[in-house]
Amino acid sequence: MITPIRKVIFPVAGLGTRFLPATKVMPKEMLPVVDKPLIQYAIEEAKAAGIDQFIFVTSRGKEMLEDHFDYAPELVQTLMKRNKKAELELLESFNLAPGQLMVVRQPEPKGLGHAIWCARHLVGNEPFAIMLPDDLVHADVPCLKQMVDVYNEIGGNIVAVVDVPREQTNRYGILKLGQDKGKIVEVAGLVEKPKPEDAPSTLSIIGRYILQPQLFRYLEQHEIGAGGEIQITDSLEKMIGQSPFHGYRYTGMRYDCGDKAGFLEATIALALAHPQLSHKAQDIIRRAAAKLEV
């Protein structure tokens, strides 16, 4: 019997230094793409996948993330007095129920693997998801929902994967491929940030995972990996062969919002897809392009 996925970890303790000065006091996960912060896109994707328990691994100065999903009495009262029904419904749509949001601190920046390990007691002995809000995936069927549907059929461990240019393999966790069935590929090995000439493939893990709780057994060893940090990839590699482990070629467009250019691309793409802003976004882009041609 396959145990359902109920919990998701969001590692959100990073300082967001690549977006300074915007992130001096604002968590990078609160940066808005069109009209919603990155973290809200991630929460909505998790909800669409049927997940109802959300774990933030935070650090000092990240309280704004919790506040965003909390009840705001002053704002609600003001909107009610002004009869702003649409705005009230909008607020209600992303509030989380009491007990749904859990928060744990990562006191030191020791890597993604360490951040996930910090949430071990909140996850317990059940499979769980991990989502990196920096990776915004725009898709008709939300990426994590696609993965959960596959997990409900095959179980085990599943990571979302995409092909990257070979010269960029040193930025990602790269798969060594086993049996390739198209959308689903068997994971025969994992290498964290290999040099292009050493990469076993160009199939890269992005920020979506469904994993078994045995992961914590290996993270507990606090093994230092690439970049002098505790990497999750090193522990995932040790899980291969213990239970089914697959990469999933999701359907959708991924934007790396941890990078300024990727963030800009996501903003443009989602503005063009926005039901109220699409035409205006097109006009803005045309005017900007016309100026470049002059």
ZADO-1210 file (C-alpha; in nm, 4 decimals, padded with zeros to 6 digits):
<atoms>
<atom x="00.0000" y="00.0000" z="00.0000" code="MET" pos="1"/>
<atom x="00.1344" y="00.3429" z="-00.0992" code="ILE" pos="2"/>
<atom x="00.1292" y="00.5983" z="00.1832" code="THR" pos="3"/>
<atom x="-00.0202" y="00.9297" z="00.0646" code="PRO" pos="4"/>
<atom x="00.1801" y="01.2521" z="00.0592" code="ILE" pos="5"/>
<atom x="00.0433" y="01.4930" z="00.3198" code="ARG" pos="6"/>
<atom x="00.3425" y="01.7129" z="00.4088" code="LYS" pos="7"/>
<atom x="00.5744" y="01.9417" z="00.2164" code="VAL" pos="8"/>
<atom x="00.8954" y="02.1136" z="00.3256" code="ILE" pos="9"/>
<atom x="00.9832" y="02.4592" z="00.1958" code="PHE" pos="10"/>
<atom x="01.3522" y="02.5418" z="00.2605" code="PRO" pos="11"/>
<atom x="01.3270" y="02.9218" z="00.2885" code="VAL" pos="12"/>
<atom x="01.6176" y="03.0126" z="00.5169" code="ALA" pos="13"/>
<atom x="01.8419" y="03.1627" z="00.2479" code="GLY" pos="14"/>
<atom x="01.9477" y="03.5274" z="00.2550" code="LEU" pos="15"/>
<atom x="01.8738" y="03.6013" z="-00.1102" code="GLY" pos="16"/>
<atom x="02.1997" y="03.7896" z="-00.1601" code="THR" pos="17"/>
<atom x="02.1691" y="03.7759" z="-00.5400" code="ARG" pos="18"/>
<atom x="01.8686" y="04.0088" z="-00.5151" code="PHE" pos="19"/>
<atom x="02.0177" y="04.2762" z="-00.2908" code="LEU" pos="20"/>
<atom x="01.9181" y="04.5459" z="-00.2127" code="PRO" pos="21"/>
<atom x="01.5575" y="04.4266" z="-00.2643" code="ALA" pos="22"/>
<atom x="01.6103" y="04.1432" z="-00.0143" code="THR" pos="23"/>
<atom x="01.7837" y="04.3400" z="00.2584" code="LYS" pos="24"/>
<atom x="01.4734" y="04.3186" z="00.4799" code="VAL" pos="25"/>
<atom x="01.2305" y="04.1237" z="00.2573" code="MET" pos="26"/>
<atom x="01.2671" y="03.7451" z="00.2204" code="PRO" pos="27"/>
<atom x="01.3405" y="03.6592" z="-00.1429" code="LYS" pos="28"/>
<atom x="01.0425" y="03.4231" z="-00.1341" code="GLU" pos="29"/>
<atom x="00.8190" y="03.7284" z="-00.0854" code="MET" pos="30"/>
<atom x="00.9335" y="03.8928" z="-00.4081" code="LEU" pos="31"/>
<atom x="00.6234" y="03.9264" z="-00.6287" code="PRO" pos="32"/>
<atom x="00.5923" y="03.7722" z="-00.9716" code="VAL" pos="33"/>
<atom x="00.3152" y="03.9896" z="-01.1197" code="VAL" pos="34"/>
<atom x="00.0676" y="03.9931" z="-00.8277" code="ASP" pos="35"/>
<atom x="00.1714" y="03.7070" z="-00.5986" code="LYS" pos="36"/>
<atom x="00.4909" y="03.6360" z="-00.4038" code="PRO" pos="37"/>
<atom x="00.6956" y="03.3317" z="-00.4974" code="LEU" pos="38"/>
<atom x="00.6004" y="03.1472" z="-00.1798" code="ILE" pos="39"/>
<atom x="00.2303" y="03.1782" z="-00.2609" code="GLN" pos="40"/>
<atom x="00.2780" y="03.0173" z="-00.6011" code="TYR" pos="41"/>
<atom x="00.4509" y="02.7288" z="-00.4222" code="ALA" pos="42"/>
<atom x="00.1805" y="02.6890" z="-00.1584" code="ILE" pos="43"/>
<atom x="-00.0925" y="02.6921" z="-00.4239" code="GLU" pos="44"/>
<atom x="00.0916" y="02.4242" z="-00.6207" code="GLU" pos="45"/>
<atom x="00.1202" y="02.2084" z="-00.3085" code="ALA" pos="46"/>
<atom x="-00.2494" y="02.2515" z="-00.2291" code="LYS" pos="47"/>
<atom x="-00.3393" y="02.1463" z="-00.5838" code="ALA" pos="48"/>
<atom x="-00.1418" y="01.8255" z="-00.5198" code="ALA" pos="49"/>
<atom x="-00.3607" y="01.7449" z="-00.2180" code="GLY" pos="50"/>
<atom x="-00.1061" y="01.8415" z="00.0464" code="ILE" pos="51"/>
<atom x="-00.2447" y="01.9993" z="00.3623" code="ASP" pos="52"/>
<atom x="00.0551" y="02.0370" z="00.5967" code="GLN" pos="53"/>
<atom x="00.3184" y="02.2958" z="00.5141" code="PHE" pos="54"/>
<atom x="00.6603" y="02.3173" z="00.6814" code="ILE" pos="55"/>
<atom x="00.8776" y="02.6276" z="00.6498" code="PHE" pos="56"/>
<atom x="01.2469" y="02.5899" z="00.7340" code="VAL" pos="57"/>
<atom x="01.3333" y="02.9512" z="00.8070" code="THR" pos="58"/>
<atom x="01.6011" y="03.1675" z="00.9636" code="SER" pos="59"/>
<atom x="01.6155" y="03.4977" z="01.1491" code="ARG" pos="60"/>
<atom x="01.4203" y="03.7763" z="00.9791" code="GLY" pos="61"/>
<atom x="01.1811" y="03.5504" z="00.7868" code="LYS" pos="62"/>
<atom x="00.8662" y="03.6200" z="00.9905" code="GLU" pos="63"/>
<atom x="00.7042" y="03.7924" z="00.6919" code="MET" pos="64"/>
<atom x="00.6578" y="03.4511" z="00.5299" code="LEU" pos="65"/>
<atom x="00.4429" y="03.3301" z="00.8181" code="GLU" pos="66"/>
<atom x="00.2510" y="03.6580" z="00.8372" code="ASP" pos="67"/>
<atom x="00.1549" y="03.6410" z="00.4705" code="HIS" pos="68"/>
<atom x="-00.0564" y="03.3293" z="00.5324" code="PHE" pos="69"/>
<atom x="-00.1956" y="03.4453" z="00.8663" code="ASP" pos="70"/>
<atom x="-00.5258" y="03.6164" z="00.9412" code="TYR" pos="71"/>
<atom x="-00.4882" y="03.9967" z="00.9225" code="ALA" pos="72"/>
<atom x="-00.7690" y="04.1463" z="01.1365" code="PRO" pos="73"/>
<atom x="-00.6931" y="04.5135" z="01.0692" code="GLU" pos="74"/>
<atom x="-00.6832" y="04.4615" z="00.6937" code="LEU" pos="75"/>
<atom x="-01.0000" y="04.2508" z="00.6986" code="VAL" pos="76"/>
<atom x="-01.1875" y="04.5116" z="00.9015" code="GLN" pos="77"/>
<atom x="-01.0784" y="04.7908" z="00.6675" code="THR" pos="78"/>
<atom x="-01.1875" y="04.5968" z="00.3600" code="LEU" pos="79"/>
<atom x="-01.5221" y="04.5156" z="00.5210" code="MET" pos="80"/>
<atom x="-01.5869" y="04.8828" z="00.6015" code="LYS" pos="81"/>
<atom x="-01.5102" y="04.9723" z="00.2410" code="ARG" pos="82"/>
<atom x="-01.7244" y="04.6858" z="00.1072" code="ASN" pos="83"/>
<atom x="-01.4282" y="04.5382" z="-00.0824" code="LYS" pos="84"/>
<atom x="-01.5838" y="04.1961" z="-00.1355" code="LYS" pos="85"/>
<atom x="-01.3488" y="04.0812" z="-00.4101" code="ALA" pos="86"/>
<atom x="-01.0420" y="04.1679" z="-00.2045" code="GLU" pos="87"/>
<atom x="-01.1851" y="03.9889" z="00.1002" code="LEU" pos="88"/>
<atom x="-01.2446" y="03.6751" z="-00.1059" code="GLU" pos="89"/>
<atom x="-00.8898" y="03.6993" z="-00.2392" code="LEU" pos="90"/>
<atom x="-00.7452" y="03.7142" z="00.1135" code="LEU" pos="91"/>
<atom x="-00.9582" y="03.4217" z="00.2238" code="GLU" pos="92"/>
<atom x="-00.8402" y="03.2127" z="-00.0700" code="SER" pos="93"/>
<atom x="-00.4808" y="03.1823" z="00.0521" code="PHE" pos="94"/>
<atom x="-00.5138" y="03.1937" z="00.4310" code="ASN" pos="95"/>
<atom x="-00.4033" y="02.8676" z="00.5897" code="LEU" pos="96"/>
<atom x="-00.6157" y="02.6965" z="00.8532" code="ALA" pos="97"/>
<atom x="-00.4890" y="02.6762" z="01.2131" code="PRO" pos="98"/>
<atom x="-00.2264" y="02.4050" z="01.2429" code="GLY" pos="99"/>
<atom x="-00.1565" y="02.3736" z="00.8702" code="GLN" pos="100"/>
<atom x="00.1589" y="02.5847" z="00.8786" code="LEU" pos="101"/>
<atom x="00.4570" y="02.4676" z="01.0840" code="MET" pos="102"/>
<atom x="00.7860" y="02.6526" z="01.1201" code="VAL" pos="103"/>
<atom x="01.1324" y="02.5356" z="01.2233" code="VAL" pos="104"/>
<atom x="01.4587" y="02.7313" z="01.2231" code="ARG" pos="105"/>
<atom x="01.7824" y="02.6485" z="01.0465" code="GLN" pos="106"/>
<atom x="02.0229" y="02.8351" z="01.2760" code="PRO" pos="107"/>
<atom x="02.3214" y="02.8201" z="01.0379" code="GLU" pos="108"/>
<atom x="02.3363" y="02.8082" z="00.6556" code="PRO" pos="109"/>
<atom x="02.4837" y="02.4606" z="00.6126" code="LYS" pos="110"/>
<atom x="02.3205" y="02.3602" z="00.2851" code="GLY" pos="111"/>
<atom x="01.9950" y="02.2223" z="00.1502" code="LEU" pos="112"/>
<atom x="02.0469" y="01.8803" z="00.3060" code="GLY" pos="113"/>
<atom x="02.0881" y="02.0358" z="00.6478" code="HIS" pos="114"/>
<atom x="01.7769" y="02.2499" z="00.6015" code="ALA" pos="115"/>
<atom x="01.5694" y="01.9406" z="00.5228" code="ILE" pos="116"/>
<atom x="01.7184" y="01.7560" z="00.8209" code="TRP" pos="117"/>
<atom x="01.6038" y="02.0400" z="01.0489" code="CYS" pos="118"/>
<atom x="01.2413" y="01.9453" z="00.9684" code="ALA" pos="119"/>
<atom x="01.2813" y="01.5747" z="01.0509" code="ARG" pos="120"/>
<atom x="01.0665" y="01.5768" z="01.3657" code="HIS" pos="121"/>
<atom x="00.7809" y="01.7562" z="01.1903" code="LEU" pos="122"/>
<atom x="00.7819" y="01.5068" z="00.9035" code="VAL" pos="123"/>
<atom x="00.8063" y="01.1933" z="01.1156" code="GLY" pos="124"/>
<atom x="00.8073" y="00.8488" z="00.9582" code="ASN" pos="125"/>
<atom x="00.6102" y="00.9165" z="00.6410" code="GLU" pos="126"/>
<atom x="00.6889" y="01.0142" z="00.2811" code="PRO" pos="127"/>
<atom x="00.6926" y="01.3848" z="00.2076" code="PHE" pos="128"/>
<atom x="00.7502" y="01.6447" z="-00.0622" code="ALA" pos="129"/>
<atom x="01.0100" y="01.9184" z="-00.0917" code="ILE" pos="130"/>
<atom x="00.9536" y="02.2349" z="-00.2937" code="MET" pos="131"/>
<atom x="01.2063" y="02.5087" z="-00.3651" code="LEU" pos="132"/>
<atom x="01.0056" y="02.8289" z="-00.4209" code="PRO" pos="133"/>
<atom x="01.2883" y="02.9692" z="-00.6380" code="ASP" pos="134"/>
<atom x="01.1832" y="02.7177" z="-00.9032" code="ASP" pos="135"/>
<atom x="00.8537" y="02.8482" z="-01.0369" code="LEU" pos="136"/>
<atom x="00.6909" y="02.5975" z="-01.2733" code="VAL" pos="137"/>
<atom x="00.4100" y="02.7294" z="-01.4935" code="HIS" pos="138"/>
<atom x="00.1926" y="02.4413" z="-01.6097" code="ALA" pos="139"/>
<atom x="-00.1706" y="02.3603" z="-01.6875" code="ASP" pos="140"/>
<atom x="-00.1486" y="02.0758" z="-01.4343" code="VAL" pos="141"/>
<atom x="00.0695" y="02.1914" z="-01.1432" code="PRO" pos="142"/>
<atom x="00.4081" y="02.0189" z="-01.1380" code="CYS" pos="143"/>
<atom x="00.3748" y="01.8637" z="-00.7921" code="LEU" pos="144"/>
<atom x="00.0251" y="01.7374" z="-00.8796" code="LYS" pos="145"/>
<atom x="00.1763" y="01.5598" z="-01.1805" code="GLN" pos="146"/>
<atom x="00.4380" y="01.4038" z="-00.9525" code="MET" pos="147"/>
<atom x="00.1887" y="01.2960" z="-00.6861" code="VAL" pos="148"/>
<atom x="-00.0251" y="01.1278" z="-00.9525" code="ASP" pos="149"/>
<atom x="00.2813" y="00.9299" z="-01.0671" code="VAL" pos="150"/>
<atom x="00.3819" y="00.8528" z="-00.7076" code="TYR" pos="151"/>
<atom x="00.0357" y="00.7137" z="-00.6355" code="ASN" pos="152"/>
<atom x="00.0994" y="00.4603" z="-00.9123" code="GLU" pos="153"/>
<atom x="00.4630" y="00.3606" z="-00.8551" code="ILE" pos="154"/>
<atom x="00.5548" y="00.4808" z="-00.5025" code="GLY" pos="155"/>
<atom x="00.9167" y="00.5203" z="-00.3920" code="GLY" pos="156"/>
<atom x="01.1181" y="00.8351" z="-00.4516" code="ASN" pos="157"/>
<atom x="01.0510" y="01.0755" z="-00.7376" code="ILE" pos="158"/>
<atom x="01.2417" y="01.3880" z="-00.8430" code="VAL" pos="159"/>
<atom x="01.1364" y="01.6340" z="-01.1117" code="ALA" pos="160"/>
<atom x="01.3954" y="01.6508" z="-01.3890" code="VAL" pos="161"/>
<atom x="01.4736" y="01.8533" z="-01.6992" code="VAL" pos="162"/>
<atom x="01.7555" y="01.8505" z="-01.9536" code="ASP" pos="163"/>
<atom x="02.0010" y="02.1388" z="-01.9161" code="VAL" pos="164"/>
<atom x="02.2847" y="02.2527" z="-02.1458" code="PRO" pos="165"/>
<atom x="02.5923" y="02.0395" z="-02.0761" code="ARG" pos="166"/>
<atom x="02.7964" y="02.3472" z="-01.9862" code="GLU" pos="167"/>
<atom x="02.5529" y="02.4092" z="-01.6965" code="GLN" pos="168"/>
<atom x="02.5727" y="02.0666" z="-01.5309" code="THR" pos="169"/>
<atom x="02.8040" y="02.2128" z="-01.2640" code="ASN" pos="170"/>
<atom x="02.5033" y="02.4036" z="-01.1244" code="ARG" pos="171"/>
<atom x="02.2751" y="02.1064" z="-01.0570" code="TYR" pos="172"/>
<atom x="02.2310" y="01.7556" z="-00.9261" code="GLY" pos="173"/>
<atom x="02.2644" y="01.5333" z="-01.2347" code="ILE" pos="174"/>
<atom x="02.1180" y="01.1870" z="-01.2925" code="LEU" pos="175"/>
<atom x="02.2956" y="00.8744" z="-01.4074" code="LYS" pos="176"/>
<atom x="02.0247" y="00.7096" z="-01.6125" code="LEU" pos="177"/>
<atom x="01.8858" y="00.3612" z="-01.5826" code="GLY" pos="178"/>
<atom x="01.5863" y="00.2419" z="-01.7826" code="GLN" pos="179"/>
<atom x="01.4320" y="00.5345" z="-01.9712" code="ASP" pos="180"/>
<atom x="01.0567" y="00.5169" z="-02.0327" code="LYS" pos="181"/>
<atom x="01.0124" y="00.8723" z="-02.1620" code="GLY" pos="182"/>
<atom x="00.8266" y="01.0680" z="-01.8938" code="LYS" pos="183"/>
<atom x="00.9673" y="00.8409" z="-01.6226" code="ILE" pos="184"/>
<atom x="01.3346" y="00.7458" z="-01.6012" code="VAL" pos="185"/>
<atom x="01.5017" y="00.5126" z="-01.3541" code="GLU" pos="186"/>
<atom x="01.7670" y="00.6805" z="-01.1390" code="VAL" pos="187"/>
<atom x="02.0835" y="00.4682" z="-01.1392" code="ALA" pos="188"/>
<atom x="02.3013" y="00.7314" z="-00.9740" code="GLY" pos="189"/>
<atom x="02.3267" y="01.0974" z="-00.8753" code="LEU" pos="190"/>
<atom x="02.6145" y="01.3440" z="-00.8915" code="VAL" pos="191"/>
<atom x="02.6063" y="01.6898" z="-00.7359" code="GLU" pos="192"/>
<atom x="02.7286" y="01.9702" z="-00.9638" code="LYS" pos="193"/>
<atom x="02.9647" y="01.7680" z="-01.1847" code="PRO" pos="194"/>
<atom x="03.1980" y="01.9304" z="-01.4342" code="LYS" pos="195"/>
<atom x="03.0465" y="01.9161" z="-01.7854" code="PRO" pos="196"/>
<atom x="03.3076" y="01.6657" z="-01.9023" code="GLU" pos="197"/>
<atom x="03.2318" y="01.4392" z="-01.6021" code="ASP" pos="198"/>
<atom x="02.8501" y="01.4615" z="-01.6037" code="ALA" pos="199"/>
<atom x="02.6822" y="01.1213" z="-01.6582" code="PRO" pos="200"/>
<atom x="02.3943" y="01.2938" z="-01.8426" code="SER" pos="201"/>
<atom x="02.2362" y="01.6366" z="-01.8816" code="THR" pos="202"/>
<atom x="01.9202" y="01.5421" z="-01.6905" code="LEU" pos="203"/>
<atom x="01.9013" y="01.7722" z="-01.3899" code="SER" pos="204"/>
<atom x="01.6947" y="01.7699" z="-01.0728" code="ILE" pos="205"/>
<atom x="01.4853" y="02.0838" z="-01.0189" code="ILE" pos="206"/>
<atom x="01.3250" y="02.1951" z="-00.6949" code="GLY" pos="207"/>
<atom x="01.0510" y="01.9318" z="-00.6660" code="ARG" pos="208"/>
<atom x="01.0961" y="01.6054" z="-00.4733" code="TYR" pos="209"/>
<atom x="00.8799" y="01.3268" z="-00.3298" code="ILE" pos="210"/>
<atom x="01.0908" y="01.1258" z="-00.0877" code="LEU" pos="211"/>
<atom x="01.0755" y="00.8465" z="00.1670" code="GLN" pos="212"/>
<atom x="01.1608" y="00.9232" z="00.5323" code="PRO" pos="213"/>
<atom x="01.4729" y="00.7042" z="00.5179" code="GLN" pos="214"/>
<atom x="01.6408" y="01.0153" z="00.3778" code="LEU" pos="215"/>
<atom x="01.6811" y="01.1515" z="00.7302" code="PHE" pos="216"/>
<atom x="01.8932" y="00.8511" z="00.8274" code="ARG" pos="217"/>
<atom x="02.1590" y="00.9647" z="00.5814" code="TYR" pos="218"/>
<atom x="02.1202" y="01.3376" z="00.6389" code="LEU" pos="219"/>
<atom x="02.1850" y="01.2610" z="01.0068" code="GLU" pos="220"/>
<atom x="02.5470" y="01.1878" z="00.9166" code="GLN" pos="221"/>
<atom x="02.5994" y="01.5546" z="00.8191" code="HIS" pos="222"/>
<atom x="02.8332" y="01.4586" z="00.5376" code="GLU" pos="223"/>
<atom x="03.0000" y="01.7612" z="00.3778" code="ILE" pos="224"/>
<atom x="02.9674" y="01.7669" z="-00.0003" code="GLY" pos="225"/>
<atom x="03.0056" y="02.0066" z="-00.2921" code="ALA" pos="226"/>
<atom x="03.0574" y="02.3698" z="-00.1945" code="GLY" pos="227"/>
<atom x="03.1461" y="02.2711" z="00.1620" code="GLY" pos="228"/>
<atom x="02.7774" y="02.2173" z="00.2451" code="GLU" pos="229"/>
<atom x="02.5525" y="01.9269" z="00.3429" code="ILE" pos="230"/>
<atom x="02.3998" y="01.8405" z="00.0065" code="GLN" pos="231"/>
<atom x="02.0732" y="01.6514" z="-00.0261" code="ILE" pos="232"/>
<atom x="02.2007" y="01.4840" z="-00.3453" code="THR" pos="233"/>
<atom x="02.4668" y="01.2900" z="-00.1524" code="ASP" pos="234"/>
<atom x="02.2026" y="01.1355" z="00.0742" code="SER" pos="235"/>
<atom x="01.9647" y="01.0679" z="-00.2143" code="LEU" pos="236"/>
<atom x="02.2395" y="00.8760" z="-00.3937" code="GLU" pos="237"/>
<atom x="02.2651" y="00.6391" z="-00.0964" code="LYS" pos="238"/>
<atom x="01.8923" y="00.5614" z="-00.1186" code="MET" pos="239"/>
<atom x="01.9173" y="00.4237" z="-00.4720" code="ILE" pos="240"/>
<atom x="01.8356" y="00.0531" z="-00.4764" code="GLY" pos="241"/>
<atom x="01.6492" y="00.0537" z="-00.1443" code="GLN" pos="242"/>
<atom x="01.3133" y="00.1498" z="-00.2946" code="SER" pos="243"/>
<atom x="01.1989" y="00.2600" z="-00.6413" code="PRO" pos="244"/>
<atom x="01.3731" y="00.5831" z="-00.7451" code="PHE" pos="245"/>
<atom x="01.2693" y="00.7718" z="-01.0565" code="HIS" pos="246"/>
<atom x="01.3085" y="01.1006" z="-01.2319" code="GLY" pos="247"/>
<atom x="00.9937" y="01.2535" z="-01.3784" code="TYR" pos="248"/>
<atom x="01.0009" y="01.4699" z="-01.6912" code="ARG" pos="249"/>
<atom x="00.7221" y="01.7075" z="-01.5951" code="TYR" pos="250"/>
<atom x="00.5090" y="01.9047" z="-01.8384" code="THR" pos="251"/>
<atom x="00.5432" y="02.2815" z="-01.7980" code="GLY" pos="252"/>
<atom x="00.7879" y="02.5698" z="-01.8097" code="MET" pos="253"/>
<atom x="01.0334" y="02.6149" z="-01.5249" code="ARG" pos="254"/>
<atom x="01.1721" y="02.9566" z="-01.4343" code="TYR" pos="255"/>
<atom x="01.4780" y="02.9919" z="-01.2116" code="ASP" pos="256"/>
<atom x="01.3621" y="03.2796" z="-00.9929" code="CYS" pos="257"/>
<atom x="01.6783" y="03.2609" z="-00.7847" code="GLY" pos="258"/>
<atom x="01.8424" y="03.4367" z="-01.0779" code="ASP" pos="259"/>
<atom x="01.7564" y="03.7937" z="-01.1827" code="LYS" pos="260"/>
<atom x="01.7192" y="03.7060" z="-01.5503" code="ALA" pos="261"/>
<atom x="01.5031" y="03.4037" z="-01.4669" code="GLY" pos="262"/>
<atom x="01.2902" y="03.6138" z="-01.2345" code="PHE" pos="263"/>
<atom x="01.2391" y="03.8714" z="-01.5090" code="LEU" pos="264"/>
<atom x="01.1484" y="03.5988" z="-01.7588" code="GLU" pos="265"/>
<atom x="00.8928" y="03.4532" z="-01.5155" code="ALA" pos="266"/>
<atom x="00.7380" y="03.7956" z="-01.4584" code="THR" pos="267"/>
<atom x="00.6983" y="03.8565" z="-01.8321" code="ILE" pos="268"/>
<atom x="00.5640" y="03.5073" z="-01.9012" code="ALA" pos="269"/>
<atom x="00.3093" y="03.5122" z="-01.6189" code="LEU" pos="270"/>
<atom x="00.2009" y="03.8666" z="-01.7032" code="ALA" pos="271"/>
<atom x="00.1296" y="03.7489" z="-02.0595" code="LEU" pos="272"/>
<atom x="-00.0706" y="03.4574" z="-01.9171" code="ALA" pos="273"/>
<atom x="-00.2618" y="03.6703" z="-01.6636" code="HIS" pos="274"/>
<atom x="-00.6333" y="03.6966" z="-01.7531" code="PRO" pos="275"/>
<atom x="-00.6581" y="04.0656" z="-01.6572" code="GLN" pos="276"/>
<atom x="-00.3122" y="04.1820" z="-01.7611" code="LEU" pos="277"/>
<atom x="-00.2317" y="03.9891" z="-02.0769" code="SER" pos="278"/>
<atom x="-00.3299" y="04.2583" z="-02.3277" code="HIS" pos="279"/>
<atom x="-00.1609" y="04.5356" z="-02.1329" code="LYS" pos="280"/>
<atom x="00.1543" y="04.3243" z="-02.0985" code="ALA" pos="281"/>
<atom x="00.1594" y="04.2692" z="-02.4736" code="GLN" pos="282"/>
<atom x="00.1271" y="04.6429" z="-02.5341" code="ASP" pos="283"/>
<atom x="00.4102" y="04.7198" z="-02.2912" code="ILE" pos="284"/>
<atom x="00.6382" y="04.4654" z="-02.4575" code="ILE" pos="285"/>
<atom x="00.5576" y="04.6000" z="-02.8057" code="ARG" pos="286"/>
<atom x="00.6362" y="04.9565" z="-02.6986" code="ARG" pos="287"/>
<atom x="00.9628" y="04.8487" z="-02.5372" code="ALA" pos="288"/>
<atom x="01.0607" y="04.6494" z="-02.8475" code="ALA" pos="289"/>
<atom x="00.9784" y="04.9449" z="-03.0722" code="ALA" pos="290"/>
<atom x="01.2125" y="05.1694" z="-02.8743" code="LYS" pos="291"/>
<atom x="01.4930" y="04.9152" z="-02.9156" code="LEU" pos="292"/>
<atom x="01.4434" y="04.9160" z="-03.2924" code="GLU" pos="293"/>
<atom x="01.4777" y="05.2923" z="-03.3194" code="VAL" pos="294"/>
</atoms>
